[in-house]
């Protein structure tokens, strides 16, 4: 056997290295983002044990973490001449996403908790956000809701309700209070619309063709610009709004008055939120909004597990059923190819 024949035989028998698809990367990024957001939310929950600490302080400092860490990277790339500033249209969309997220999503999120209670508001917000994401994805992004995704959507709505114990809280929280219920439902809708609009806007300018350039380096520079400006823009809006409210209502001293343990909580939340936000952006480059939202709702399962093992909440057959439904819904959404019609 000559050398050429031997080389050909080795090539034929060598294992083929398959490249991970962009869709698979998007699913992995979504899971990483979800884990980071779960840790962030859990850290913020610790601050609720200190009622004297303003929620505006928590949000402002959490968002300040991202602004403080990412802005220097933008400046360095700009000084090196490698920062490709996007069009003013995209800058406007980033600001619009920040406003919908912070003014509608974050602010009314807290209002819905106050009106309905945590156990009832949580599943309603998650269910409304799933439905809103599907509507906005179809109307504005021309995404299709297949039968598989519709089934996953329905299973997840039921699962988040079971895991959050919403049915039992309906009687204890708002029984005989129609005005409070009505206001709470309005807050839930505004919250879901704010968060879903943010994701849809981001998906609109992050998907294919968002980083035009003549070379791979140009493409990479454009994507860095979009990612970094999105992170700074959206969190910066939250910092500006909540920081202004905090300063106006309580003065400058309110920024430094919380105890050290609250700083530990909020800085942990800020770092995890920043990492989660980065991976959320990368997942939205690759996944439909509805698919990303469904898979991200594995957070419901993580929070339920946290409640069982950390906060010693009861584990019942209802919770077990919720676990199963979440896993099935995420598997359905994750296993279906995005080009399925």
Secondary structure, DSSP 8 states (H G I E B T S, - for coil): --HHHHHHHHHHHS-------HHHHHHHHHHHHHHHHHHHHHHHHHHTT-TTS-HHHHHHHHHHHHHHHHHHHHHHHHHTT------HHHHHHHHHHHHIIIIIIIHHHHHHHHHH-HHHHHHHHHHHHHHHHHHHHHHHH-----HHHHHHHHHHHHHHHHHHTHHHHHHHHHTT-HHHHHHHHHHHHHHHHHHHHHHHHHHHHHSTTSS--SSHHHHHHHHHHHHHHHHHHHHHHHHHHHHHHHHHHH-GGGGT-S-HHHHHHHHHHHHHHHHHHHHHHHHHTTS-HHHHHHHHTHHHHHHHHHHHHTS-----HHHHHHHHHHHHHHHHHHHS-TT--
